[in-house]
């Protein structure tokens, strides 16, 4: 019992808080930018801004419930706007949020190298999750995983995540 | 209680995933209706989201469009005068060329009417601007700034001047979503222009367009034009879709080939589109008049070519109009309005067994029987010109 209380106290001390405008506007802005950026340059569709935001909030808050809820909300909003069945990105990002928050409470996520590895790894995990959902859950036989493309996506998301996390760090309120 | 407390995170995750899995199952199990790809509740959710997002998209589009086109408009204005002159000359050339094919077109129409075909021509369109995209590589969807209040409905074809873009998917009050032809859930009936092979065009996961239901055929070559066949009841026939880019065996579906098609429209750079809101079995009155006047002009040109002396002496007005047309093209409307709308076929110079009137009607023919073709008239004077409808 004592060990549990000690662990919870430490985790609560390390939890990061965000103001309400940041909590709402950043995810919505990320989804909107995701919709608008490919209109400027089609190649930017390889980026996944909502994924980066989901991961950042998850590892910063270090709360699996908050991470799951944030991931679900962002993913569902993305599904609504992409025309895909509602729940595809929602499920994938819920799992990313949960896993990110669980990992964030155990390792140092302030380190740049750690963040890069997390972004790269979770981007690949998300690709696998989307493949499983589309192929197994929805039964879309034509859905194929292009591994090289997914690796490129992971690299692009990592390159995007580092400066974005740096910017979003400034919106944190440490308690 | 301790169990719930201890595993509250995992239980929350499971609950969230379960809820979404059920939602997915409901959407997937719903009977597929092309007119309503989503159920009422899902459609409502999408409508709310689109309503919230559309103002932002409109503003960003307006800013981007205004800034991007301000400079190019200024540059373009400097060349408008010369461009206008070039276009007028081009129009004159096109009118003359059009006259050359008008007779064939009329003959094709007559034959199609004879065979009972009903050709669908683009009757009415609504112009719209693209204000957003899906932002995902898995779905290729555009958002346009026109909706059901402008008469748009699901499954209407969306085109540009270059060719087919896609069809309407979800239509809301003031916006609509366009499913591009390179989306993996998209499909269209097409025909290869020179070989006349019909096929089904589909989008791929990687955003490419390909035909995958054809066996290897040496007649199909890269560069062949792909047109809509009209068989899917969505796209009017004859619209350009693209050109064959490459042909390779399809590893997933042997022995079929994967024929990759380069879209006629740059789907990544679509700014303005036309939504086909109505088709009609006949050409529009304007187009019919153009076609008829072009045919009449062609007939007059042929007459002038074959009987220069008679033509020059007896029909100075027509010849003058023809000359004026060739010179400027601006006089063509006046000339077109002066000639009768319905052209008459020219007298046959060298009649043979293929000439009009020499073949018995189809009802008198028997399969495998001898063709009791009538003897062709011995001279052009015996050929009776017949008015066409």
Interface residues (C-beta under 8 A of the other chain):
Chain A: X31 X32 X34 X35 X36 X37 X38 X39 X40 X42 X45 X46 X64 X65 X68 X69 X72 X76 X77 X78 X80 X81 X82 X83 X84 X85 X86 X87 X88 X90 X91 X94 X95 X98 X102 X130 X133 X134 X137 X138 X139 X140 X142 X143 X144 X146 X149
Chain B: X8 X9 X10 X12 X13 X16 X17 X20 X21 X23 X24 X27 X28 X42 X45 X46 X49 X50 X53 X56 X57 X60 X61 X64 X130 X132 X133 X134 X135 X136 X137 X138 X139 X141 X169 X170 X177 X179 X184 X204 X205 X206 X268 X269
